[in-house]
Amino acid sequence: MSGVADSPVVAEGLTKRFGAFVAVDHVSFRIARGEIVGFLGPNGAGKSTTIRMLCGLLRPSEGRAIVAGIDVARDPEGVRDHIGYMSQKFSLYGDLTVAENLRFFGGIYRVPARQLGERIAYVVGMAGLAGREHQLVATLAGGWKQRLALGCAILHRPPILFLDEPTSGVDPESRRRFWDLIAALAADGVTVLVSTHYMDEAEYCHRVALIDRGRLIELASPRVLKTRSLGGDLLRLECDEVGRALGVLRGLAFVRDAAPFGNSIHVLVTSAEVGLAALPARLGESGIAVTSLAQIEPTVEDIFVEIMGSKAHTEARAP
């Protein structure tokens, strides 16, 4: 297969069915050495199932996956020697200490005894756990646990790393530190595929795969996604009654879409000039006071919402 040497991870028509349910639907992509690719999408989109097939934990129903030059379906055990995998669920042993977990996983990954001490010291330093080697893992804060789990996954220095929602339930500061570690690994040539439902984490990836209902909707860099035309201008609106405001906005002819973002609303309008001038008055007619209104650059989440909305509209019109 041409290009495999330059693409440590290759999926061709990868499909997984569970009975009549199609969890992953003919997904194809290539990931380059040292590249971070983020799988973004809602829960149940097929992100975890795709990763588990690439790791050799699930057999594809159709298509094939080539990881580290190995056909995963033919030699899943061989693939696992070349990858690190961090599952969505916390996989360490809470009743063991940090050092005991590291020694255990060092044995699982067959790290040579003469190298294990050096590898453990590296992971402890990377995870910021110096001085906590003898602390029970169950007593660690969430961010430390996640960094330790990442460390265990890379004890054998794999060239390819699969991370399945590694920052789920972790506070924002710990999430940022975790991504700093991922970036450092990629800079050393490690290929990383990471799934997440946090849209802001797309900014840390070289490319982003938008996935919905098992299908790969788009694969591009965050910059390319954000420069994609939305068919209008984007405004951020803050007001005192978000729920009622959404109903009013969606009934205005010059509003293409409106979606809640935290305590504000992102409003896609045909023209920023028209929207900035008209929205305060039109909402005011309904007794809704606008406290802030400004034009903004779209985020990956805005693009995802627009793509999903357009896709749903097209499918609804299909015969």
C-alpha positions in Angstrom: 0.0 0.0 0.0 1.5 3.3 -1.1 2.2 5.9 1.6 1.9 3.5 4.5 5.5 4.2 5.5 4.7 7.9 6.0 1.3 7.1 7.6 1.6 5.0 10.8 -2.2 4.9 11.1 -4.3 4.1 8.0 -8.1 3.3 7.9 -9.8 2.2 4.7 -13.5 1.9 4.7 -13.4 0.9 8.4 -16.9 -0.3 9.5 -18.3 -1.8 12.6 -21.8 -3.3 12.9 -23.5 -4.6 16.0 -26.4 -6.5 14.6 -28.4 -4.0 12.5 -26.7 -1.0 14.2 -23.8 0.6 12.4 -21.5 2.1 14.9 -18.7 3.1 12.5 -19.7 3.6 8.8 -17.0 3.3 6.1 -14.4 5.6 7.8 -11.2 6.3 5.9 -8.2 8.5 6.9 -4.4 8.5 7.2 -2.4 10.0 10.1 1.3 11.1 9.6 4.2 10.5 12.0 4.3 13.0 14.8 0.7 14.3 14.0 -2.0 14.9 16.6 -5.4 14.1 15.2 -8.5 14.8 17.3 -11.7 12.8 16.9 -14.5 15.2 17.9 -18.1 14.5 18.2 -21.0 13.9 20.6 -21.2 10.8 22.8 -22.2 7.8 20.8 -20.7 9.2 17.6 -18.4 6.2 17.0 -15.1 7.7 18.3 -14.3 5.0 20.9 -15.4 2.1 18.6 -13.0 3.4 15.9 -10.1 3.6 18.3 -10.8 0.1 19.7 -10.7 -1.3 16.1 -7.4 0.5 15.5 -6.0 -1.0 18.7 -7.0 -4.5 17.8 -9.6 -4.7 20.6 -12.5 -5.0 18.1 -12.6 -6.8 14.8 -13.9 -4.6 11.9 -17.0 -5.8 10.1 -15.7 -4.4 6.9 -12.7 -2.4 5.6 -9.3 -2.6 7.2 -6.9 -0.8 9.5 -3.1 -0.7 9.1 -1.2 0.4 12.2 2.6 0.6 12.3 2.5 -1.3 8.9 0.5 -4.2 10.4 -2.9 -5.3 9.3 -4.8 -5.0 12.6 -7.3 -7.8 11.8 -4.6 -10.2 10.9 -2.2 -9.6 13.7 -3.8 -7.6 16.6 -1.2 -8.8 19.1 1.6 -7.6 16.9 0.0 -4.1 16.7 -0.2 -3.8 20.4 3.6 -4.0 20.7 3.8 -0.7 18.8 1.1 1.3 20.4 0.1 2.9 23.7 -3.6 2.9 24.7 -5.3 5.0 27.3 -9.0 4.0 27.7 -11.9 6.2 28.5 -12.3 4.6 31.9 -9.5 5.0 34.5 -7.4 1.9 34.2 -4.9 2.1 37.0 -5.1 0.3 40.3 -6.2 2.5 43.2 -5.0 0.2 45.9 -1.4 0.2 44.6 1.0 3.1 44.8 2.2 5.2 41.9 5.5 3.2 41.8 3.7 -0.1 42.0 1.4 0.8 39.1 4.4 1.8 37.0 6.3 -1.4 37.8 3.2 -3.5 37.0 2.6 -1.8 33.6 6.3 -2.0 32.9 6.0 -5.8 33.2 2.8 -5.8 31.1 4.7 -4.0 28.3 7.8 -6.1 28.7 10.1 -3.2 29.4 13.6 -4.7 30.0 14.5 -4.7 33.7 17.7 -2.7 33.1 15.6 0.1 31.5 12.6 0.1 33.8 14.1 2.4 36.5 15.0 5.0 33.9 11.5 4.8 32.3 9.8 5.1 35.7 11.9 8.1 36.6 10.9 9.8 33.3 7.2 9.2 33.8 7.3 10.4 37.4 9.0 13.6 36.3 6.7 14.1 33.2 3.5 13.6 35.4 4.7 15.9 38.1 4.6 13.1 40.7 8.0 13.4 42.2 7.7 12.8 45.9 4.4 10.9 45.5 5.9 7.6 44.3 4.7 5.8 47.4 1.2 7.4 47.5 -1.8 5.3 46.8 -3.2 6.1 43.4 -6.8 6.2 44.8 -5.8 9.3 46.8 -4.4 11.3 43.8 -6.3 14.2 42.3 -8.0 13.6 38.9 -5.4 15.5 36.9 -2.5 13.5 38.4 -4.3 10.3 37.8 -4.7 11.1 34.1 -1.1 12.1 33.7 0.0 8.9 35.5 -2.3 6.8 33.2 -0.6 8.5 30.2 2.8 7.7 31.6 1.9 4.1 32.0 0.7 4.0 28.4 4.1 5.3 27.1 6.4 3.3 29.4 7.5 1.1 26.5 8.0 4.2 24.3 5.4 3.4 21.6 5.6 5.3 18.3 1.8 5.5 18.2 -0.6 6.6 21.0 -4.4 6.1 21.1 -6.2 8.2 23.8 -9.9 7.7 24.3 -11.4 10.8 25.9 -8.4 11.1 28.3 -9.5 14.4 29.8 -13.1 13.5 30.5 -14.1 14.8 34.0 -10.8 16.6 34.5 -10.7 20.3 35.4 -9.7 22.9 32.7 -6.2 23.6 34.2 -5.4 19.8 34.3 -6.7 19.4 30.8 -4.3 22.1 29.5 -1.3 20.5 31.3 -2.3 17.1 29.8 -2.4 18.6 26.3 1.1 20.1 26.9 2.3 16.5 27.5 0.7 15.3 24.3 2.3 18.1 22.3 5.7 17.3 23.7 5.3 13.6 22.7 4.2 14.6 19.2 7.2 16.9 18.9 9.4 13.8 19.6 7.7 12.0 16.6 4.9 10.1 18.4 1.7 9.8 16.4 -1.3 10.6 18.5 -5.0 9.9 17.9 -7.2 11.3 20.6 -10.9 11.4 21.0 -12.8 14.0 22.9 -16.2 15.7 23.1 -14.6 19.0 24.3 -14.7 21.2 21.2 -12.1 23.6 22.5 -9.5 20.8 22.5 -9.5 20.9 18.7 -7.1 23.9 19.0 -4.4 21.6 20.3 -4.6 19.2 17.3 -2.9 19.3 13.9 -6.1 18.1 12.3 -9.6 17.5 13.5 -12.0 14.7 12.4 -15.6 15.6 12.9 -17.6 12.5 13.5 -21.3 12.0 13.8 -23.4 8.8 13.9 -20.4 6.7 12.9 -19.5 8.8 9.8 -16.5 11.0 9.2 -18.0 14.3 8.3 -14.9 16.3 7.8 -11.1 16.1 8.4 -9.1 19.3 8.3 -6.9 21.5 10.4 -8.6 23.8 13.0 -7.5 26.8 10.9 -9.1 25.4 7.7 -12.3 24.5 9.6 -12.5 28.0 11.1 -12.0 29.7 7.8 -14.8 27.6 6.2 -17.6 29.8 5.1 -20.6 29.7 7.4 -22.7 31.6 4.8 -22.9 34.7 7.0 -21.4 36.6 9.9 -21.2 35.4 13.5 -22.3 37.5 16.5 -22.1 36.8 20.2 -25.1 38.0 22.1 -25.6 38.3 25.8 -29.1 39.0 27.3 -31.2 38.5 30.4 -33.5 35.7 29.0 -31.5 33.3 26.8 -34.2 30.7 26.4 -36.8 33.2 25.2 -34.3 35.1 23.1 -33.5 31.9 21.1 -37.2 31.6 20.1 -37.3 35.3 18.9 -34.0 35.0 17.1 -35.0 31.9 15.1 -38.0 33.7 13.8 -36.1 36.6 12.3 -35.5 36.6 8.5 -31.9 37.8 8.7 -30.9 35.2 11.3 -29.6 32.0 9.7 -29.1 30.1 13.0 -28.8 30.7 16.8 -27.3 28.4 19.4 -26.6 28.8 23.1 -22.9 28.9 24.1 -22.6 29.0 27.9 -24.4 32.1 29.1 -24.4 33.7 25.7 -25.9 33.0 22.2 -24.0 32.6 19.0 -26.1 34.1 16.2 -25.3 33.5 12.5 -26.7 36.4 10.5 -26.7 37.3 6.8 -24.8 40.5 7.6 -23.0 41.7 10.7 -24.0 45.3 10.0 -27.7 44.3 9.8 -27.5 42.1 12.9 -25.7 44.6 15.1 -28.1 47.3 14.2 -31.4 45.3 14.4 -31.0 42.7 17.1 -31.2 45.0 20.2 -34.4 46.6 18.9 -36.1 43.4 17.8 -35.4 41.6 21.1 -36.4 44.8 22.9 -39.8 44.5 21.3 -40.2 41.2 23.1 -39.1 42.7 26.5 -35.6 41.1 26.3 -32.7 43.4 27.2 -29.4 42.9 25.3 -26.4 43.4 27.6 -23.6 42.7 25.0 -23.5 42.2 21.2 -20.3 41.9 19.1 -19.1 40.2 15.9 -16.7 37.3 16.6 -14.6 34.7 14.7 -16.1 31.3 14.5 -14.8 28.4 16.7 -14.5 24.8 15.7 -17.7 24.2 17.7 -19.6 26.8 15.6 -18.4 25.0 12.5 -19.5 21.6 13.9 -22.9 23.0 14.8 -23.3 24.4 11.3 -22.1 21.2 9.6 -24.4 19.1 11.7 -27.3 21.4 11.1 -26.8 21.5 7.3 -26.4 17.7 7.3 -29.6 17.2 9.3 -31.5 19.6 7.0 -30.2 17.8 3.8 -31.2 14.4 5.2 -34.7 15.7 6.2 -35.3 16.8 2.6 -34.0 13.5 1.1 -36.7 11.3 -0.4 
